[in-house]
């Protein structure tokens, strides 16, 4: 292909791709129709080999951690969205190049056939993506009509632009080559200007769509709040500011994960300035899942089914679940891909029903060994029955006294003690009791089959702002976490001096949460390095060997260089 038709094909494909992005995004947010770019990206991630996905995920996390552009989960989602748009525009550009290539080699009367063929191929590809196993639920006929319309518009637009920008005789008359080149240059400028306009329109459209999406999520949450029964009072200690010295504790269960009394909690040491809040606000709770946008579930039609090796299969509505005896417990949840010192870890108050009670009601058969859990978004996991029968394992419908936010699993998710978040599906719809260990989404991609949290410790805050000018002491603080094993000791080292014990802010909110620690150090001018290490509840020191997140979770000593 000659140079100018190739450039025109690229610009046409890119320009019309932007139009499709805007059109399908608005359709997705206002009418809940498929948004092809995101669905294409999610499909790609699901079908790629696990090694490729893990390499890409690890590389992205490393880059974002170095850049420090904001909370890791939010910047990662934005990066994935950008990649999704880029992938779709690349595919659309290929379509434009293919059309330009064949247009140059066919008669004018045959060119509509070329355009319709390429548009048809893209339509079939999009339709298959929307109907592949694990795709978001939708109406196939409506989706097909919508996609046919979208790619019909795409094909007509491509054909019209190529027709308007192609000078007569472009193929057969060599004597007008000079005119053709000049015309093509003008066409490129014309298309470039249209691309700028389309990009601006897409930015405006996507911004409006995002606002609509947030409003819809807020309305769904507000509606759920208005219909729930036995709601707990809202949390008052879940802001991102420095924790109050007297946290307000929500009611908790009387089970093994119950919180200490408020009198006991109020008697604890104060956290060091800059230490992260002991309870994470819902808006700040980390979010990691396999979706670019969280699934939107209609609570009125949603059902939870429990079947498999049980005497009596059970199907429940959300109202029926809420009507059962509820339990609340503070928990810390961490992503297995959390880098050393990363922010993919949060603490909240979960409220729900004990899974153990539901399993006993259904009647487990003797061969029951594991529970396979399926989610709306196609995510799946299986967990040994011993974990399922743990009294602390909950089917969760509230978070910090409010209905689960859409992005955190509304209307129902599961919490399992002493496991990374990868084993704990959100937006769950069905559970099946198996006589064998079932598959897991991330386990199938090479991550840990057990996913038991590593013992880790982290330094929080800005040390330059923590010097007490009166006592000439510098206060350091942070958190230590070891899953449900608890924390027995935290030690701090300044430079090469001996390790010294830090003060623990104990007891923690529950046996399932992180522990805040504090260390007051006599200020010494100069350059220094602070390191921290923790011991779990059994007295075992954390793994000090530096290991990456994949496949079992990051380990190593967290250190911080600072200057006084």
URPE-V436127 format. One record per residue. N is the residue number from 1. SS is DSSP state (2 for helix, 1 for strand, 0 for the rest). NEAR is the number of other ideal C-beta (glycine too) atoms within 12 Angstrom. D_FIRST is the distance of its C-alpha to the first C-alpha in Angstrom with 1 decimal. Layout:
n	ss	near	d_first
N	SS	NEAR	D_FIRST
N	SS	NEAR	D_FIRST
This chain:
n	ss	near	d_first
1	0	19	0.0
2	0	19	3.8
3	2	16	6.6
4	2	28	8.6
5	2	33	7.1
6	2	24	6.5
7	2	27	10.0
8	2	44	11.3
9	2	40	10.5
10	2	31	12.3
11	2	37	15.1
12	2	47	15.6
13	2	40	15.9
14	2	36	18.1
15	2	40	20.2
16	2	44	20.9
17	2	40	21.6
18	2	37	24.3
19	2	35	25.8
20	2	46	26.1
21	2	39	27.7
22	2	35	30.3
23	2	35	31.0
24	2	41	31.6
25	2	40	33.6
26	2	29	35.9
27	2	29	36.2
28	2	35	37.1
29	2	29	39.7
30	2	19	41.4
31	2	21	41.2
32	0	27	40.5
33	0	29	37.3
34	0	42	34.7
35	0	44	32.7
36	2	42	29.6
37	2	40	28.3
38	2	40	31.6
39	2	39	32.1
40	2	38	28.7
41	2	34	29.7
42	2	36	33.2
43	2	33	31.9
44	2	28	29.7
45	2	34	32.7
46	2	28	34.9
47	2	20	32.8
48	0	18	31.7
49	0	15	34.1
50	2	23	37.1
51	2	16	36.5
52	2	17	33.1
53	2	28	34.6
54	2	25	37.6
55	2	18	35.6
56	2	25	33.6
57	2	37	36.8
58	2	26	38.8
59	2	21	36.2
60	2	29	36.0
61	2	33	39.9
62	2	23	40.3
63	2	18	37.9
64	2	29	39.6
65	2	28	43.0
66	2	14	42.4
67	2	15	41.1
68	0	15	44.0
69	0	16	42.2
70	0	16	44.8
71	0	26	46.0
72	2	34	43.9
73	2	36	43.6
74	2	22	42.4
75	2	26	39.9
76	2	37	38.6
77	2	30	38.1
78	2	22	36.3
79	2	26	34.0
80	2	33	33.3
81	2	26	32.7
82	2	22	30.2
83	2	26	28.4
84	2	31	28.5
85	2	33	26.9
86	2	22	24.2
87	2	29	23.5
88	2	43	23.3
89	2	34	21.0
90	2	22	18.7
91	2	34	18.7
92	2	44	18.2
93	2	32	15.2
94	2	25	13.6
95	2	42	14.6
96	2	46	13.0
97	2	29	9.5
98	2	30	10.1
99	2	46	11.3
100	2	40	8.6
101	2	25	6.2
102	2	27	9.2
103	2	37	10.4
104	0	29	7.9
105	0	19	9.3
106	0	22	12.8
107	0	15	15.8
108	2	22	17.0
109	2	9	19.9
110	2	18	18.0
111	2	28	16.0
112	2	23	19.2
113	2	19	19.3
114	2	31	15.9
115	2	38	17.1
116	2	24	20.6
117	2	24	19.4
118	2	37	17.6
119	2	35	20.6
120	2	21	23.0
121	2	23	21.7
122	2	38	22.1
123	2	31	25.5
124	2	18	26.6
125	2	26	25.7
126	2	38	27.6
127	2	30	30.5
128	2	23	30.9
129	2	34	31.0
130	2	37	33.7
131	2	23	35.8
132	0	21	35.5
133	0	16	38.9
134	0	25	40.1
135	0	29	38.0
136	0	34	40.0
137	0	25	42.2
138	0	28	41.2
139	0	17	41.5
140	2	17	38.9
141	2	13	39.0
142	2	19	38.8
143	2	32	36.0
144	2	23	34.0
145	2	21	34.7
146	2	31	33.6
147	2	38	30.4
148	2	25	29.6
149	2	23	30.3
150	2	39	28.2
151	2	38	25.0
152	2	24	25.9
153	2	25	26.0
154	2	41	22.7
155	2	36	21.0
156	2	20	22.7
157	2	32	21.9
158	2	46	18.1
159	2	32	18.3
160	2	21	20.6
161	2	33	18.7
162	2	41	15.4
163	2	23	17.8
164	2	19	19.6
165	2	34	16.9
166	0	29	14.9
167	0	27	16.7
168	0	15	18.0
169	0	16	16.5
170	0	31	13.0
171	0	22	11.8
172	0	16	15.0
173	0	13	16.7
174	2	11	15.7
175	2	9	19.0
176	2	17	18.0
177	2	18	15.1
178	2	14	17.5
179	2	17	18.4
180	2	28	14.9
181	2	19	14.3
182	2	15	17.7
183	2	24	17.3
184	2	31	14.2
185	2	20	16.2
186	2	19	19.1
187	2	31	17.2
188	2	27	16.2
189	2	19	19.9
190	2	21	21.0
191	2	34	19.1
192	2	22	20.3
193	2	16	23.8
194	2	27	23.6
195	2	30	22.6
196	2	18	25.7
197	2	18	27.9
198	2	30	26.7
199	2	23	27.4
200	2	16	30.8
201	2	22	31.5
202	2	31	30.6
203	2	19	32.9
204	2	17	35.7
205	2	28	35.2
206	2	30	35.1
207	2	18	38.2
208	2	19	40.0
209	2	30	39.0
210	2	24	40.3
211	2	17	43.5
212	2	24	43.9
213	2	28	43.3
214	2	21	46.0
215	2	17	48.4
216	2	24	48.0
217	2	29	48.7
218	2	22	51.8
219	2	16	53.0
220	2	29	52.7
221	2	32	54.6
222	2	18	57.2
223	2	20	57.7
224	2	32	58.2
225	2	25	60.7
226	2	14	62.6
227	2	21	63.2
228	0	28	63.9
229	0	21	67.5
230	0	22	69.3
231	0	23	66.9
232	0	31	67.7
233	0	18	68.1
234	0	21	65.1
235	0	34	64.6
236	0	21	66.0
237	0	33	64.9
238	0	33	61.1
239	0	22	60.0
240	0	19	57.8
241	0	16	60.6
242	0	24	63.1
243	0	36	65.0
244	0	20	68.3
245	0	18	71.3
246	0	16	72.6
247	0	32	69.7
248	0	26	70.4
249	0	36	70.0
250	0	33	69.1
251	0	24	71.2
252	0	32	70.3
253	0	28	71.4
254	0	14	74.6
255	0	24	72.7
256	0	20	71.8
257	0	34	69.1
258	0	25	71.4
259	0	33	71.4
260	0	23	74.5
261	0	16	76.7
262	2	20	75.8
263	2	12	79.0
264	2	17	77.7
265	2	31	74.2
266	2	19	75.7
267	0	15	77.7
268	0	28	74.7
269	0	24	73.7
270	0	22	71.3
271	0	37	67.7
272	0	36	66.7
273	0	27	65.0
274	0	27	61.2
275	0	35	61.5
276	0	37	59.2
277	0	33	61.0
278	0	45	62.7
279	0	42	61.3
280	0	39	57.6
281	0	29	57.0
282	2	34	54.9
283	2	26	52.2
284	2	29	52.1
285	0	40	52.2
286	0	33	49.1
287	0	36	46.5
288	0	38	44.4
289	0	36	43.0
290	0	36	39.8
291	0	34	38.9
292	0	37	37.1
293	0	36	39.5
294	0	33	42.9
295	0	38	43.6
296	0	31	45.7
297	0	35	48.6
298	0	22	51.1
299	0	31	54.5
300	0	14	56.2
301	0	13	54.4
302	0	32	53.7
303	0	26	55.8
304	1	40	56.5
305	1	24	57.3
306	1	37	59.2
307	1	27	59.4
308	1	33	59.3
309	0	27	62.4
310	1	29	64.7
311	0	18	67.8
312	0	18	66.8
313	0	23	63.2
314	1	30	62.9
315	1	20	60.7
316	1	28	61.2
317	0	22	60.1
318	2	35	59.7
319	2	21	63.1
320	2	22	64.8
321	2	37	63.4
322	2	31	64.6
323	0	16	68.0
324	0	26	68.7
325	0	21	70.5
326	0	30	68.1
327	1	36	67.9
328	1	40	66.5
329	1	43	65.7
330	1	45	64.0
331	1	48	61.2
332	1	47	58.6
333	1	45	55.2
334	1	45	52.6
335	0	36	49.1
336	0	43	48.6
337	0	42	45.6
338	0	36	47.7
339	0	37	47.4
340	0	36	50.7
341	0	30	52.1
342	0	32	49.4
343	0	33	50.1
344	0	42	49.0
345	1	43	52.7
346	1	41	55.0
347	1	39	58.5
348	1	44	59.5
349	1	50	62.2
350	1	51	61.1
351	1	42	63.1
352	1	42	63.0
353	1	37	64.8
354	1	34	65.6
355	2	41	63.4
356	2	28	66.4
357	2	25	68.4
358	2	35	65.8
359	2	37	65.5
360	2	22	69.2
361	2	21	69.5
362	2	29	66.9
363	0	19	68.9
364	1	30	67.0
365	0	19	67.4
366	0	12	68.6
367	0	14	65.2
368	0	30	63.4
369	0	25	61.5
370	1	31	58.6
371	1	45	57.1
372	1	38	53.5
373	1	42	52.2
374	1	31	49.3
375	1	36	47.7
376	0	37	46.0
377	0	35	42.7
378	0	28	42.6
379	0	41	44.2
380	1	33	46.9
381	1	42	49.6
382	1	37	52.8
383	1	43	55.9
384	1	29	59.1
385	2	33	62.0
386	2	21	64.1
387	2	34	61.9
388	2	44	61.9
389	0	25	65.7
390	0	29	66.0
391	0	28	67.9
392	0	36	65.6
393	0	42	62.5
394	1	46	61.8
395	1	43	59.7
396	1	43	58.9
397	1	50	58.7
398	1	45	59.8
399	1	49	58.8
400	0	38	61.2
401	0	33	63.2
402	1	34	60.3
403	1	38	58.1
404	0	45	55.2
405	0	34	52.3
406	2	38	49.2
407	2	35	47.3
408	2	41	50.1
409	0	44	50.4
410	0	38	52.1
411	0	44	54.0
412	0	46	54.9
413	1	49	54.1
414	1	45	56.0
415	1	49	57.6
416	0	45	58.6
417	0	39	60.7
418	0	35	59.7
419	0	40	56.0
420	0	40	52.8
421	2	39	50.9
422	2	42	48.5
423	2	44	51.3
424	0	44	52.2
425	0	40	50.0
426	0	42	49.8
427	0	40	49.6
428	1	45	51.3
429	1	36	52.0
430	1	29	53.5
431	1	42	55.5
432	1	33	56.2
433	1	39	59.0
434	1	28	58.0
435	0	20	59.9
436	0	18	57.4
437	0	20	55.1
438	0	30	52.1
439	0	21	48.5
440	0	34	47.3
441	0	33	43.9
442	0	40	43.9
443	2	28	46.1
444	2	21	43.5
445	2	30	41.1
446	0	24	43.5
447	0	31	45.7
448	0	25	49.5
449	0	26	51.2
450	0	25	54.3
451	0	34	52.8
452	0	26	56.1
453	0	44	55.9
454	0	40	56.4
455	0	41	59.3
456	1	45	57.8
457	1	47	59.2
458	1	41	57.6
459	1	42	58.7
460	1	36	58.2
461	0	31	58.5
462	0	19	58.5
463	2	30	61.2
464	2	18	61.6
465	2	18	62.9
466	0	32	65.4
467	1	27	68.1
468	1	16	71.5
469	0	10	73.1
470	0	7	76.6
471	0	13	76.6
472	0	15	73.9
473	1	21	72.2
474	1	34	68.5
475	1	36	67.7
476	1	45	64.8
477	1	43	63.8
478	1	44	61.2
479	1	45	61.0
480	1	47	61.4
481	1	43	60.4
482	0	40	61.0
483	2	40	60.3
484	2	36	63.5
485	2	29	65.2
486	0	34	66.2
487	1	42	66.7
488	1	24	70.0
489	1	30	69.3
490	1	42	66.9
491	1	29	67.3
492	1	40	66.0
493	1	28	65.8
494	1	32	65.6
495	0	21	64.4
496	0	11	66.1
497	0	16	69.3
498	0	11	70.6
499	0	24	69.1
500	1	23	71.1
501	1	20	71.4
502	0	39	69.9
503	1	28	71.6
504	1	31	70.2
505	0	36	70.2
506	0	29	71.8
507	0	28	72.3
508	0	38	68.7
509	0	44	68.0
510	0	37	67.9
511	0	32	67.6
512	0	44	63.9
513	0	45	62.8
514	0	46	62.0
515	1	45	64.9
516	1	44	64.9
517	1	43	66.4
518	1	36	67.9
519	1	39	68.9
520	1	26	70.9
521	1	31	70.6
522	1	18	72.8
523	0	24	70.6
524	0	17	70.1
525	0	12	68.1
526	0	12	65.2
527	1	13	62.0
528	1	26	62.3
529	1	23	60.5
530	1	39	61.5
531	1	35	60.8
532	1	41	61.8
533	1	37	62.4
534	1	45	63.9
535	1	30	66.0
536	1	30	65.7
537	0	25	68.7
538	0	16	69.8
539	0	15	69.9
540	0	19	66.8
541	1	26	64.9
542	0	38	61.1
543	0	24	58.8
544	0	25	58.4
545	0	15	55.6
546	0	17	52.3
547	1	20	50.0
548	0	27	46.7
549	0	39	46.5
550	0	29	45.0
551	0	27	46.6
552	0	25	50.2
553	0	39	50.1
554	0	37	50.2
555	1	30	53.4
556	0	26	54.9
557	0	30	57.0
558	1	35	55.9
559	1	26	56.8
560	1	33	56.6
561	1	17	57.1
562	1	27	59.0
563	1	16	61.0
564	0	22	64.4
